[in-house]
């Protein structure tokens, strides 16, 4: 697998995170490094304060052969209180493999809606270039 970050090892990842004032437990750094290096999903569990929540926050996830495991929930965090224009679309998961996303989030079926802040978004698991999860603002 090609590593777009060109990470050497878990310590390299931890140094890079430290450089941007993101403190991560060495065990979490190792788990994140292995998941990135192997191109595999990562279930984040552990004691409070090891970096699980911040590691899982992103404005977009990019990956190949995306599989959403049963029981997974989609959570969005509103930044600000802006009311977005209907039709505005955002890519939540950019699937880099040619195949479709396997599975859906339990609380966000294809065509389903989710309220995040002051906006309601409709999910499309065939969005973007045909195999991405996009969220479109609906009235």
N, C-alpha and C positions, 0 to 999 in steps of 0.2 A: 504494500500500500504506500502511496506517496503521501508524505507528511507536508502539508502546505506551510506549516510553521517552522519546519526544519529543526525540530526539537532534538536535542542530543540524548537527554534522559530526564527523569522526574525532577532532579535537582535543577536542571536548566529551566524547566517549566516553572518551578517554584521561584527561582531568581527573577524570571520575567514577570511573574505576578507580583513579587515583592517590589519590583521597580515601578509598578503603577499603584503602589500602596494597597494592594490586595493581599492580605495575609491569609495564607492557607496552611492547614495542617500538613505535615510531610506525608501522612497516609493518604490524604485527599489528593495531594499533588501526584502521588504514584498512581492512584486509581484514574485520575484524569489523563495522565500521560499514557497509560496502557490503553484506555478507551480510544484516545486519539490515534495512537500508533497502530492499533489493530482495526480501527474503523468499526468498532462495535458499540452498541448502546451501553449506557451506564445508568444503573439504578443507584441513586445517592441515598444512603442511609448512614446514620452515625449520631454521635453525641452532639448536643448544641455547641455551636462555636467552632466547628471544624471547616466551615465554608460551603455547606450543602446548598443553602438558599441562593447565595450570590453566584455560585457556580452554575446554577440552573437558570438564572435570569439572562435573557438575551432578547434582542429585538427580532432576531431571525435565527433559525437553526438551519444549517446547511449540512447535508449528508446524503450518502448513497444507500440504496436498498433500505429505505425507511420502513420500519415496522413499528406500529403503535400497539403495544401489548394491552390486552384486555384489562380493564380496571383503571387505565391511565386517564387522568383528568386534565383538561386544558385550563390554564389559569392565565388571565391577562391582568396586567397592572397598568392602570391609567396614570399617565404622567401629565399633570395639569388637568384642567377642567374644560378644555376646548370641545366645542360641538363641531364635529367634522361633517363635511358635505356628503350627502348620500352619493354612493357610487365610488367614493375613495376606496382604493383597495391596497392591501398590504400582504406581503408574503410572510407567513409564519414559519413554514417549512419549505425550503428549497431542496427538492429531491434531485440529486445530481445523476442518479442512475436512470436508465431509460424506462424502467418499470414503474408501475403505480405505487403509491403509498399503500402499505398493507395495514388494514385495520383503521379504526377511527377512535377518537377520544370518546369515552363513555358519556360525557356531558356535551359533546359537540358532534352530532352525526352530520353526514354530508347534507348540506342544505339547511342545517339547523342554525340557530342563532344563539349568541352569547352577548350579555351586556357587560361592557368594560367602561367604567367611569360613566360619562354622560352619553355614550354611544352604544348602539346595537350593531353587531357585526354578523354577517351570514357566512358560513363556512362553505368552501368549495375545495374538495380534495383532488380535483382535476384542474385546478387553476394554474396561473402562470404559464409555463410552457406545456401544460397538459398533465403534469403529475406532481404538482406542488399543492400545499395547503395554503389557500389565500383566504383572507377575511375582508369582506366588502361591507362598508357602512350602509345600513338600510334605515329607512325612516322608522 
